Amino acid sequence: LLFAKALKTTKMLCQCFLIKFGNTLNITCFIKSKLIIVKMIDYSYLNSISNAEDLRLYILEHTLDIEETTSKTLGYILKIDWEQSKSFGYSSVSLSFNQKIHIIQDLKGLDSNDKQKLADLMTIRNKFVHVKSIKTFQDLFNIGAAGQDVKKHLVKWYGSKDNIIDEELRYKIYFFWLYLDVKSILNSLGVN
């Protein structure tokens, strides 16, 4: 049970619950003791990359995919075998995720919005991976200006796409859409 709210009016008693069953959210209402399922929403697409219940692991698995796509993109642009490259491969001397993203941001042709999406994904990843106290999106947003900026951008880019009652789920969905946008940005640079 993620959310429960009772609403009293002069004419009826209504209780609504947001209940998660697997990958489906049900908005269920009891009006005058009668059960009404208002809406069923399937969010199984959120688990196409990671099935992790832990948000930190979920973010890490998505950003590992982005890091590999970034290496592939840079390998394609530079016409090198990225897996065998000292800079982009799997060796201990390879460039960091941050450095690879900065190279992508330096490329001509990326608009400021795309650059900001790359920066925000990197901020989310770095805060969840390196700051132990950040376990939720609210923790991220409350940690300082960088978190507040990320929240503002996520709402600006994705806020009108869905109106989910549970705030953490809403921002998980926004993160997933950000992941898809960054993947698309990288793919548009030449990797399919």
Backbone as CSV, one residue per row, in Angstrom:
resi,resn,N_x,N_y,N_z,CA_x,CA_y,CA_z,C_x,C_y,C_z
1,LEU,0.857,-1.174,0.000,0.000,0.000,0.000,0.898,1.231,0.000
2,LEU,0.845,2.003,-1.091,1.698,3.173,-1.214,1.018,4.462,-0.770
3,PHE,-0.290,4.519,-0.898,-0.965,5.770,-0.628,-2.384,5.489,-0.158
4,ALA,-2.787,6.131,0.838,-4.175,5.983,1.286,-4.684,7.344,1.683
5,LYS,-5.867,7.663,1.222,-6.429,8.969,1.544,-7.934,8.816,1.691
6,ALA,-8.447,9.354,2.721,-9.897,9.333,2.911,-10.428,10.724,2.623
7,LEU,-11.485,10.788,1.863,-12.096,12.057,1.510,-13.535,12.038,2.000
8,LYS,-13.877,12.984,2.848,-15.241,13.056,3.362,-15.940,14.257,2.741
9,THR,-17.102,14.007,2.225,-17.944,15.107,1.766,-19.265,14.993,2.505
10,THR,-20.130,15.940,2.286,-21.416,15.906,2.982,-22.314,14.798,2.439
11,LYS,-22.084,14.333,1.194,-22.972,13.349,0.592,-22.429,11.923,0.615
12,MET,-21.103,11.730,0.632,-20.574,10.370,0.559,-19.227,10.257,1.252
13,LEU,-18.864,9.016,1.560,-17.543,8.713,2.087,-16.793,7.992,0.984
14,CYS,-15.631,8.513,0.627,-14.833,7.922,-0.444,-13.432,7.666,0.095
15,GLN,-12.935,6.441,-0.064,-11.557,6.101,0.290,-10.875,5.613,-0.972
16,CYS,-9.717,6.201,-1.267,-8.968,5.795,-2.453,-7.599,5.288,-2.025
17,PHE,-7.143,4.252,-2.705,-5.860,3.639,-2.408,-5.088,3.444,-3.697
18,LEU,-3.806,3.731,-3.663,-2.917,3.416,-4.767,-2.171,2.167,-4.332
19,ILE,-2.420,1.064,-5.008,-1.880,-0.223,-4.604,-1.012,-0.771,-5.725
20,LYS,0.193,-1.211,-5.384,1.111,-1.757,-6.369,1.075,-3.276,-6.298
21,PHE,0.775,-3.899,-7.439,0.846,-5.348,-7.600,1.830,-5.617,-8.716
22,GLY,3.036,-6.064,-8.378,4.043,-6.306,-9.404,4.346,-5.014,-10.142
23,ASN,4.089,-5.016,-11.452,4.356,-3.848,-12.276,3.094,-3.053,-12.594
24,THR,2.013,-3.329,-11.889,0.756,-2.646,-12.156,0.347,-1.837,-10.935
25,LEU,-0.080,-0.624,-11.182,-0.635,0.209,-10.120,-2.139,0.260,-10.312
26,ASN,-2.861,0.026,-9.252,-4.312,0.133,-9.277,-4.720,1.304,-8.403
27,ILE,-5.560,2.155,-8.943,-6.177,3.190,-8.134,-7.566,2.661,-7.821
28,THR,-7.766,2.312,-6.573,-8.993,1.662,-6.147,-9.747,2.586,-5.211
29,CYS,-11.041,2.709,-5.427,-11.860,3.564,-4.570,-13.024,2.765,-4.003
30,PHE,-13.341,3.057,-2.771,-14.540,2.534,-2.125,-15.474,3.719,-1.930
31,ILE,-16.586,3.717,-2.639,-17.575,4.775,-2.498,-18.818,4.153,-1.884
32,LYS,-19.182,4.655,-0.729,-20.308,4.111,0.033,-20.177,2.592,0.142
33,SER,-18.968,2.134,0.518,-18.639,0.721,0.726,-18.703,-0.121,-0.541
34,LYS,-18.769,0.489,-1.699,-18.790,-0.237,-2.963,-17.413,-0.116,-3.616
35,LEU,-16.820,-1.235,-4.032,-15.492,-1.258,-4.629,-15.568,-0.830,-6.093
36,ILE,-14.717,0.129,-6.450,-14.627,0.584,-7.834,-13.141,0.684,-8.172
37,ILE,-12.688,-0.057,-9.196,-11.310,0.085,-9.659,-11.327,1.195,-10.699
38,VAL,-10.700,2.289,-10.361,-10.757,3.480,-11.192,-9.791,3.376,-12.370
39,LYS,-8.591,2.919,-12.118,-7.590,2.948,-13.166,-6.522,1.903,-12.889
40,MET,-6.113,1.193,-13.921,-4.990,0.265,-13.808,-3.902,0.756,-14.753
41,ILE,-2.702,0.890,-14.232,-1.596,1.414,-15.015,-0.457,0.403,-14.968
42,ASP,0.024,0.007,-16.138,1.119,-0.954,-16.216,2.432,-0.192,-16.424
43,TYR,3.374,-0.356,-15.492,4.673,0.295,-15.590,5.795,-0.721,-15.775
44,SER,5.485,-1.862,-16.387,6.509,-2.894,-16.565,7.664,-2.420,-17.439
45,TYR,7.420,-1.434,-18.310,8.489,-0.911,-19.150,9.629,-0.322,-18.322
46,LEU,9.353,0.087,-17.103,10.399,0.633,-16.247,11.467,-0.395,-15.921
47,ASN,11.130,-1.675,-16.051,12.059,-2.751,-15.708,12.705,-3.381,-16.935
48,SER,12.681,-2.696,-18.070,13.264,-3.271,-19.280,14.784,-3.371,-19.201
49,ILE,15.430,-2.555,-18.396,16.887,-2.591,-18.218,17.245,-3.213,-16.873
50,SER,16.513,-2.872,-15.845,16.822,-3.322,-14.484,15.541,-3.704,-13.747
51,ASN,15.594,-4.840,-13.068,14.487,-5.267,-12.211,14.739,-4.930,-10.745
52,ALA,15.762,-4.156,-10.490,16.163,-3.863,-9.110,15.067,-3.125,-8.358
53,GLU,14.787,-3.600,-7.159,13.849,-2.902,-6.267,14.532,-1.699,-5.614
54,ASP,15.828,-1.819,-5.357,16.605,-0.755,-4.740,16.868,0.348,-5.761
55,LEU,16.476,1.573,-5.470,16.598,2.683,-6.409,18.047,2.954,-6.790
56,ARG,18.958,2.863,-5.842,20.382,3.096,-6.132,20.887,2.112,-7.191
57,LEU,20.557,0.839,-7.034,20.965,-0.172,-8.006,20.266,0.047,-9.342
58,TYR,19.005,0.407,-9.306,18.236,0.684,-10.522,18.920,1.792,-11.342
59,ILE,19.295,2.875,-10.672,19.964,3.989,-11.344,21.333,3.566,-11.851
60,LEU,22.072,2.832,-11.045,23.400,2.371,-11.453,23.324,1.504,-12.703
61,GLU,22.387,0.562,-12.744,22.287,-0.324,-13.911,21.931,0.451,-15.180
62,HIS,21.073,1.436,-15.069,20.731,2.251,-16.239,21.916,3.103,-16.699
63,THR,22.624,3.676,-15.755,23.738,4.531,-16.146,24.954,3.721,-16.607
64,LEU,25.075,2.473,-16.176,26.116,1.606,-16.754,25.839,1.365,-18.233
65,ASP,24.566,1.186,-18.574,24.194,1.034,-19.983,24.528,2.311,-20.763
66,ILE,24.252,3.460,-20.166,24.579,4.738,-20.815,26.088,4.887,-20.968
67,GLU,26.837,4.486,-19.951,28.303,4.599,-20.047,28.841,3.745,-21.192
68,GLU,28.327,2.539,-21.338,28.774,1.685,-22.441,28.365,2.279,-23.788
69,THR,27.168,2.813,-23.880,26.723,3.448,-25.120,27.580,4.670,-25.427
70,THR,27.983,5.409,-24.396,28.869,6.559,-24.580,30.208,6.105,-25.148
71,SER,30.755,5.015,-24.631,32.020,4.475,-25.147,31.870,4.031,-26.595
72,LYS,30.763,3.356,-26.909,30.506,2.932,-28.295,30.407,4.142,-29.220
73,THR,29.714,5.177,-28.765,29.543,6.391,-29.562,30.889,7.052,-29.835
74,LEU,31.695,7.198,-28.802,33.008,7.815,-28.985,33.898,6.950,-29.875
75,GLY,33.818,5.640,-29.723,34.565,4.743,-30.604,34.147,4.900,-32.052
76,TYR,32.843,5.020,-32.285,32.320,5.211,-33.638,32.815,6.534,-34.223
77,ILE,32.702,7.600,-33.458,33.104,8.929,-33.936,34.595,8.961,-34.257
78,LEU,35.400,8.335,-33.395,36.857,8.352,-33.557,37.379,7.215,-34.431
79,LYS,36.457,6.342,-34.874,36.804,5.196,-35.727,37.844,4.279,-35.063
80,ILE,37.555,3.949,-33.798,38.426,3.027,-33.072,37.575,1.914,-32.461
81,ASP,38.213,0.793,-32.172,37.543,-0.313,-31.482,37.494,0.058,-30.000
82,TRP,36.358,0.533,-29.547,36.248,1.055,-28.189,36.564,0.003,-27.138
83,GLU,36.214,-1.266,-27.387,36.465,-2.312,-26.383,37.949,-2.580,-26.190
84,GLN,38.754,-2.357,-27.223,40.199,-2.563,-27.128,40.938,-1.259,-26.791
85,SER,40.216,-0.166,-26.758,40.808,1.145,-26.497,41.208,1.290,-25.034
86,LYS,42.356,1.914,-24.813,42.767,2.217,-23.442,41.872,3.288,-22.829
87,SER,41.348,4.172,-23.653,40.537,5.285,-23.160,39.089,4.914,-22.905
88,PHE,38.514,4.038,-23.730,37.079,3.778,-23.661,36.720,2.344,-23.298
89,GLY,37.698,1.461,-23.212,37.437,0.056,-22.919,37.234,-0.213,-21.440
90,TYR,37.579,-1.429,-21.053,37.309,-1.889,-19.692,38.538,-1.869,-18.782
91,SER,39.618,-1.258,-19.217,40.830,-1.285,-18.399,40.741,-0.278,-17.252
92,SER,41.631,-0.449,-16.315,41.631,0.434,-15.137,42.094,1.848,-15.467
93,VAL,42.694,2.058,-16.633,43.151,3.398,-17.013,42.163,4.098,-17.947
94,SER,41.021,3.478,-18.209,40.017,4.084,-19.089,39.478,5.372,-18.491
95,LEU,38.988,6.227,-19.364,38.380,7.473,-18.917,37.162,7.186,-18.046
96,SER,36.886,8.092,-17.127,35.721,7.936,-16.260,34.446,8.269,-17.038
97,PHE,33.326,7.880,-16.475,32.017,8.202,-17.059,31.901,9.717,-17.241
98,ASN,32.281,10.458,-16.229,32.240,11.913,-16.246,33.060,12.472,-17.415
99,GLN,34.260,11.966,-17.602,35.129,12.454,-18.676,34.544,12.124,-20.052
100,LYS,33.983,10.941,-20.195,33.372,10.558,-21.474,32.182,11.454,-21.798
101,ILE,31.356,11.731,-20.805,30.196,12.603,-21.011,30.653,14.011,-21.382
102,HIS,31.721,14.502,-20.761,32.230,15.835,-21.099,32.713,15.895,-22.546
103,ILE,33.325,14.827,-23.028,33.739,14.790,-24.434,32.513,14.859,-25.341
104,ILE,31.475,14.089,-25.011,30.233,14.115,-25.797,29.643,15.527,-25.767
105,GLN,29.626,16.171,-24.604,29.066,17.527,-24.486,29.861,18.541,-25.301
106,ASP,31.152,18.280,-25.545,31.988,19.191,-26.329,31.741,19.086,-27.831
107,LEU,31.046,18.057,-28.271,30.810,17.876,-29.701,29.911,18.974,-30.252
108,LYS,30.238,19.415,-31.436,29.386,20.403,-32.104,28.109,19.701,-32.552
109,GLY,27.034,20.452,-32.540,25.767,19.892,-33.003,24.815,19.499,-31.888
110,LEU,25.313,19.388,-30.672,24.418,19.102,-29.548,23.832,20.414,-29.047
111,ASP,22.516,20.445,-28.906,21.918,21.679,-28.392,22.039,21.725,-26.868
112,SER,21.746,22.863,-26.304,21.927,23.068,-24.862,21.007,22.154,-24.044
113,ASN,19.834,21.846,-24.576,18.903,20.955,-23.891,19.492,19.541,-23.777
114,ASP,20.082,19.049,-24.882,20.715,17.724,-24.866,21.895,17.699,-23.898
115,LYS,22.680,18.752,-23.896,23.816,18.836,-22.974,23.340,18.818,-21.524
116,GLN,22.221,19.507,-21.252,21.684,19.535,-19.892,21.171,18.163,-19.475
117,LYS,20.549,17.438,-20.400,20.064,16.089,-20.084,21.228,15.174,-19.737
118,LEU,22.321,15.282,-20.481,23.514,14.499,-20.160,24.035,14.870,-18.771
119,ALA,24.089,16.168,-18.481,24.594,16.636,-17.185,23.690,16.169,-16.041
120,ASP,22.376,16.233,-16.237,21.458,15.831,-15.174,21.518,14.329,-14.921
121,LEU,21.628,13.540,-15.978,21.769,12.091,-15.784,23.045,11.796,-15.003
122,MET,24.107,12.495,-15.348,25.376,12.298,-14.652,25.268,12.727,-13.184
123,THR,24.573,13.818,-12.918,24.386,14.273,-11.539,23.611,13.241,-10.724
124,ILE,22.508,12.743,-11.289,21.716,11.718,-10.593,22.584,10.513,-10.292
125,ARG,23.294,10.027,-11.287,24.150,8.849,-11.113,25.208,9.090,-10.039
126,ASN,25.902,10.214,-10.137,26.996,10.476,-9.195,26.499,10.637,-7.764
127,LYS,25.380,11.301,-7.581,24.860,11.488,-6.218,24.407,10.158,-5.618
128,PHE,23.700,9.332,-6.396,23.244,8.047,-5.859,24.405,7.089,-5.617
129,VAL,25.435,7.155,-6.440,26.561,6.228,-6.293,27.531,6.671,-5.207
130,HIS,27.721,7.973,-5.030,28.776,8.456,-4.139,28.307,9.041,-2.808
131,VAL,27.006,9.281,-2.645,26.513,9.848,-1.386,25.601,8.820,-0.718
132,LYS,26.120,8.202,0.321,25.416,7.106,0.989,24.027,7.494,1.492
133,SER,23.864,8.727,1.940,22.592,9.147,2.529,21.487,9.343,1.489
134,ILE,21.844,9.361,0.216,20.820,9.521,-0.826,20.278,8.151,-1.201
135,LYS,19.019,7.928,-0.819,18.358,6.651,-1.097,17.083,6.835,-1.914
136,THR,16.593,8.071,-1.981,15.360,8.379,-2.703,15.579,9.648,-3.529
137,PHE,14.649,9.889,-4.432,14.738,11.131,-5.196,14.560,12.342,-4.287
138,GLN,13.720,12.228,-3.259,13.559,13.348,-2.329,14.873,13.654,-1.623
139,ASP,15.639,12.614,-1.263,16.967,12.835,-0.676,17.853,13.616,-1.642
140,LEU,17.821,13.233,-2.913,18.611,13.926,-3.933,18.196,15.389,-4.040
141,PHE,16.893,15.630,-4.091,16.394,16.996,-4.271,16.680,17.875,-3.056
142,ASN,16.778,17.260,-1.884,17.002,18.020,-0.650,18.471,18.248,-0.328
143,ILE,19.380,17.675,-1.089,20.801,17.749,-0.748,21.430,19.092,-1.118
144,GLY,20.817,19.839,-2.010,21.396,21.135,-2.364,20.909,21.626,-3.710
145,ALA,21.595,22.641,-4.211,21.189,23.299,-5.457,21.213,22.352,-6.652
146,ALA,22.201,21.467,-6.715,22.283,20.542,-7.851,21.052,19.648,-7.904
147,GLY,20.617,19.157,-6.761,19.421,18.324,-6.703,18.164,19.088,-7.071
148,GLN,18.067,20.323,-6.611,16.909,21.162,-6.953,16.870,21.458,-8.447
149,ASP,18.042,21.685,-9.051,18.104,21.930,-10.498,17.654,20.709,-11.281
150,VAL,18.095,19.525,-10.859,17.677,18.293,-11.525,16.161,18.141,-11.446
151,LYS,15.591,18.374,-10.267,14.140,18.268,-10.093,13.414,19.228,-11.033
152,LYS,13.883,20.461,-11.079,13.266,21.472,-11.935,13.295,21.039,-13.402
153,HIS,14.430,20.501,-13.846,14.544,20.058,-15.239,13.661,18.852,-15.526
154,LEU,13.623,17.889,-14.613,12.780,16.709,-14.826,11.312,17.105,-14.968
155,VAL,10.866,18.010,-14.111,9.475,18.470,-14.184,9.238,19.221,-15.489
156,LYS,10.186,20.055,-15.886,10.059,20.820,-17.132,9.964,19.892,-18.345
157,TRP,10.825,18.867,-18.391,10.865,17.986,-19.552,9.747,16.944,-19.568
158,TYR,9.382,16.434,-18.390,8.497,15.267,-18.352,7.238,15.456,-17.512
159,GLY,7.101,16.569,-16.857,6.014,16.783,-15.915,4.624,16.617,-16.476
160,SER,4.442,16.893,-17.737,3.093,16.807,-18.296,2.778,15.426,-18.855
161,LYS,3.732,14.504,-18.826,3.510,13.198,-19.435,2.693,12.252,-18.570
162,ASP,2.705,12.427,-17.281,1.973,11.524,-16.400,1.724,12.218,-15.070
163,ASN,0.622,11.892,-14.447,0.305,12.478,-13.149,0.166,11.345,-12.136
164,ILE,1.267,10.901,-11.605,1.306,9.807,-10.651,1.209,10.388,-9.248
165,ILE,0.429,9.764,-8.419,0.238,10.261,-7.060,1.508,10.085,-6.232
166,ASP,2.132,8.906,-6.291,3.328,8.632,-5.495,4.523,9.369,-6.110
167,GLU,5.086,10.294,-5.359,6.146,11.152,-5.879,7.404,10.374,-6.265
168,GLU,7.801,9.388,-5.489,8.997,8.612,-5.825,8.811,7.854,-7.139
169,LEU,7.647,7.266,-7.335,7.374,6.573,-8.592,7.396,7.566,-9.750
170,ARG,6.820,8.737,-9.541,6.808,9.765,-10.586,8.227,10.087,-11.030
171,TYR,9.137,10.284,-10.068,10.508,10.640,-10.434,11.288,9.441,-10.977
172,LYS,10.915,8.247,-10.601,11.525,7.061,-11.220,11.130,7.001,-12.693
173,ILE,9.887,7.310,-12.981,9.424,7.354,-14.376,10.148,8.456,-15.125
174,TYR,10.278,9.631,-14.533,10.996,10.726,-15.174,12.454,10.343,-15.434
175,PHE,13.081,9.657,-14.456,14.455,9.199,-14.658,14.518,8.246,-15.841
176,PHE,13.568,7.322,-15.938,13.560,6.370,-17.048,13.424,7.106,-18.380
177,TRP,12.555,8.108,-18.441,12.408,8.887,-19.676,13.680,9.669,-19.983
178,LEU,14.355,10.162,-18.953,15.642,10.830,-19.153,16.650,9.838,-19.716
179,TYR,16.683,8.636,-19.146,17.562,7.581,-19.654,17.294,7.357,-21.150
180,LEU,16.023,7.223,-21.537,15.677,6.998,-22.942,16.108,8.166,-23.818
181,ASP,15.933,9.387,-23.329,16.359,10.560,-24.094,17.868,10.582,-24.285
182,VAL,18.624,10.295,-23.232,20.086,10.289,-23.340,20.536,9.180,-24.288
183,LYS,19.904,8.033,-24.201,20.223,6.929,-25.112,19.973,7.376,-26.563
184,SER,18.865,8.061,-26.787,18.541,8.568,-28.125,19.552,9.614,-28.597
185,ILE,19.959,10.495,-27.702,20.968,11.513,-28.040,22.254,10.827,-28.493
186,LEU,22.698,9.847,-27.743,23.930,9.134,-28.073,23.783,8.373,-29.387
187,ASN,22.635,7.720,-29.573,22.401,6.979,-30.811,22.352,7.913,-32.018
188,SER,21.874,9.119,-31.843,21.790,10.061,-32.961,23.179,10.510,-33.435
189,LEU,24.172,10.278,-32.589,25.546,10.647,-32.960,26.218,9.566,-33.792
190,GLY,25.482,8.470,-34.066,26.039,7.492,-34.995,25.953,6.053,-34.590
191,VAL,25.579,5.733,-33.355,25.505,4.341,-32.921,24.066,3.908,-32.977
192,ASN,23.810,2.768,-33.580,22.427,2.232,-33.627,22.292,1.012,-32.776
